[in-house]
Amino acid sequence: MSNVTHKILREELDIFATGLFKYLDKRFAATDDRLDRLESRMDKIEGAIDTIGKNQEIDQQERSVMNHQLTRYEGWSHQIAKKVKIKLNYE
């Protein structure tokens, strides 16, 4: 192969490689952008799930406290009924 042919092939290869690298760089940049947007959406979803979980925990604690209070009130009403000799009906 002559030097001229070798030089032409090298130039063509350089042009092709440069074009390929530019194309791949653009594609990777687009993929990076998509991944960044997806990560942002996932962060928002994770935050929303955390908020829901915390709210559920608070609701459960409040129900537990209310149940304890109700049990106490029921005990008091039984004590009062026993003292005044009244039979409680659960109708």
C-alpha positions as CSV (number, residue, x, y, z in Angstrom):
1,M,0.0,0.0,0.0
2,S,1.4,3.4,-0.9
3,N,1.9,6.2,1.5
4,V,-0.8,8.3,-0.3
5,T,-3.3,5.5,0.1
6,H,-2.3,5.0,3.7
7,K,-2.6,8.7,4.4
8,I,-6.1,8.9,2.7
9,L,-7.3,5.9,4.7
10,R,-6.0,7.4,7.9
11,E,-7.8,10.7,7.2
12,E,-11.0,8.8,6.4
13,L,-10.7,6.8,9.6
14,D,-10.1,10.0,11.6
15,I,-13.2,11.6,10.1
16,F,-15.2,8.5,10.8
17,A,-13.9,8.2,14.4
18,T,-14.5,11.9,15.1
19,G,-18.1,11.5,13.8
20,L,-18.6,8.4,15.8
21,F,-17.3,10.0,19.0
22,K,-19.5,13.0,18.5
23,Y,-22.5,10.8,17.9
24,L,-21.8,8.7,21.0
25,D,-21.1,11.7,23.1
26,K,-24.5,13.2,22.2
27,R,-26.2,9.9,22.9
28,F,-24.5,9.5,26.3
29,A,-25.4,13.1,27.2
30,A,-29.1,12.4,26.3
31,T,-29.0,9.2,28.4
32,D,-27.4,11.1,31.3
33,D,-30.2,13.7,31.1
34,R,-32.8,11.0,31.1
35,L,-31.2,9.3,34.1
36,D,-31.0,12.6,36.0
37,R,-34.7,13.2,35.4
38,L,-35.5,9.6,36.5
39,E,-33.4,10.0,39.6
40,S,-35.2,13.2,40.5
41,R,-38.6,11.5,40.0
42,M,-37.5,8.5,42.2
43,D,-36.3,10.9,44.9
44,K,-39.8,12.5,44.9
45,I,-41.5,9.1,45.1
46,E,-39.2,8.0,47.9
47,G,-40.0,11.2,49.8
48,A,-43.7,10.7,49.3
49,I,-43.5,7.1,50.5
50,D,-41.5,8.2,53.6
51,T,-44.2,10.8,54.4
52,I,-47.0,8.2,54.0
53,G,-45.1,5.8,56.3
54,K,-44.5,8.4,59.0
55,N,-48.2,9.5,58.8
56,Q,-49.3,5.8,59.2
57,E,-47.0,5.4,62.2
58,I,-48.4,8.6,63.8
59,D,-52.0,7.4,63.1
60,Q,-51.2,4.0,64.7
61,Q,-49.8,5.6,67.8
62,E,-52.8,7.9,68.1
63,R,-55.2,5.0,67.8
64,S,-53.3,3.1,70.4
65,V,-53.6,6.1,72.8
66,M,-57.3,6.4,72.1
67,N,-57.8,2.7,72.6
68,H,-56.1,2.9,76.0
69,Q,-58.2,5.9,77.0
70,L,-61.4,4.1,75.9
71,T,-60.4,1.0,78.0
72,R,-59.8,3.3,81.0
73,Y,-63.2,5.0,80.5
74,E,-64.9,1.6,80.2
75,G,-63.2,0.5,83.5
76,W,-64.4,3.7,85.3
77,S,-67.9,3.3,84.0
78,H,-68.0,-0.3,85.3
79,Q,-66.6,0.9,88.7
80,I,-69.3,3.6,88.9
81,A,-72.1,1.1,87.9
82,K,-70.9,-1.4,90.5
83,K,-70.9,1.3,93.2
84,V,-74.4,2.6,92.4
85,K,-75.5,-1.0,91.8
86,I,-76.6,-0.6,88.1
87,K,-76.3,-3.4,85.6
88,L,-74.8,-2.1,82.2
89,N,-76.5,-3.3,79.0
90,Y,-74.4,-3.6,75.8
91,E,-77.2,-3.2,73.3
